[in-house]
Amino acid sequence: MLHVKEHAAVPATDIYADLTELTHSVASKLLSTLRSTVEDEGFAHVALTGGGPGIGVLKAVAEHLASEEGSRTAPDWSRVHIWWGDERLLPGGESDRNDQQAREALLDALVAHHGLPEENIHAMPTSEDAANPEAGAEMYAQQLQAHAPAGGSNGLALPKLAVHLLGVGPDGHINSLFPHKDALHVTGQAVTSEDDAPAELGPPMRVTLTFDAIHSAERVWLVTAGDSKAEAVSKAFDEDTPVEEIPSKNARGIGETVWHLDRAAASRL
């Protein structure tokens, strides 16, 4: 049986009136966190997520950057590296890929107008790059390792993530770590494969960061909205719910774990 990560940040909850307030608040906090991390450490690594709230945060970042206040709080984008928590193994440019949605929402504009180097965008492999999820996971592990500090992060060969953003599915999954799947039990590595994601959630073949990788992030921020997520959110805070049933229960950062919820998602807490 899987156990929740010990000696990590106990989850806090921030509850917002609606999705708009949630995404704009997280966007503002993300900008200031990346800026302070760059100022303190010389660089910042962030792992993005897909889904409505996750992409909504990126759209809100774009709106913030268009304002005078947002431009003042923005980091030096040349020192920011973009990663992903998971990805569908599809051809490049497919609309179902998280990286494509992120590019359209924010990243292309950061490259064109704000100085983000294209080489700082570390997309997970496409189906043209990798024949299967196992090969894709190995390729992404090598990318992460190439940017890892000496000794890695929390013992893993990956860069220190200032923030790992996570969405939460109605079934309680995070990244492509689905209930009762073998990927939940992968330890000692940052990336693994999933070739049988639930049919109702789209393409079955995925590459995903592991629990160990999530636990190596300084801050883990979950962004969750809507009535359809309320039951999963409630179970994630229930001591008796096993991680195998609700993987998001095991979302933990080193220094901070925050569930950002709209009122609908928080309605059963």
C-alpha positions, 0 to 999 in steps of 0.5 A, a space after each residue: 500500500 502506498 503511503 503519503 510522503 512523510 516529512 513534506 509540506 502539509 497541504 494548505 487550501 486557498 479557496 476562490 469565488 470562481 475559476 477567474 479569480 483562482 487563475 489570476 491569483 495563481 498567475 500573480 503568485 507564479 510571476 512573483 515566485 519565479 522572479 524571486 527565485 531567479 533573483 535568489 538563485 540565478 534561474 528558475 525551473 517550473 513544471 506546467 500542467 494542462 487542463 482547463 485551470 492549468 491552461 487558464 493560469 497561463 492565459 492569466 499570466 499573459 494578461 498580467 504581463 500586458 499590464 504595467 504591474 504585471 510587467 514589473 513583477 515578471 522574472 527575467 525570462 531568459 533565466 526561466 526553464 519550462 518543463 511539464 508534469 505529463 504529456 500525451 504521446 501524440 504528434 507535435 502540434 496536436 491540440 491535445 498536447 499540453 505543450 501545444 496548449 501552453 504555447 498558444 496560451 503563453 509560451 509563444 508570446 514569451 518567446 516573441 516578446 519577453 525574451 524566453 529562449 526557445 531552448 528553455 522550453 523543454 517539451 516532452 517527446 512527441 510520437 515522432 520522437 519516441 515509438 512508445 511511452 517507455 522510450 519517451 520517458 527515457 528521453 525526458 529523463 535525459 533532458 532533466 538530467 542534463 539540467 540537474 545540479 550536482 547530486 540532483 534534486 532530492 536525490 533525483 537527476 532533475 533540476 530543482 523545480 521552484 513550482 510544480 503546477 498540478 491539475 486534478 482529475 475527477 478521478 483524483 489523478 495528477 500528472 498521468 498518475 492514475 488510480 490503481 496504475 503501476 506508475 503510482 509505484 515507480 520510485 527512484 526515478 523522475 519519469 515513467 510511462 503510462 500506456 493505458 490511461 483511462 479511455 474517457 481521458 483521451 489518448 492512452 499513451 503518456 509520459 509522466 513525472 513520478 511521485 518522487 519528482 513531484 516530491 522534489 519540487 520546492 512548491 507543489 500548487 494544485 489548481 482545481 475547479 468545478 463541481 466534478 472535482 469536489 468528490 476527489 478533493 474531499 477524498 484527498 483530505 480524508 485520512 482513510 482514503 488510500 493513495 491508490 484510489 486518489 493519487 492527488 492525496 500524495 501531492 507534496 512539495 518540500 516547502 509548500 503544498 497548496 490546493 487552489 480551489 474554486 468554491 465548487 471544487 471545495 464544496 465538500 470539504 
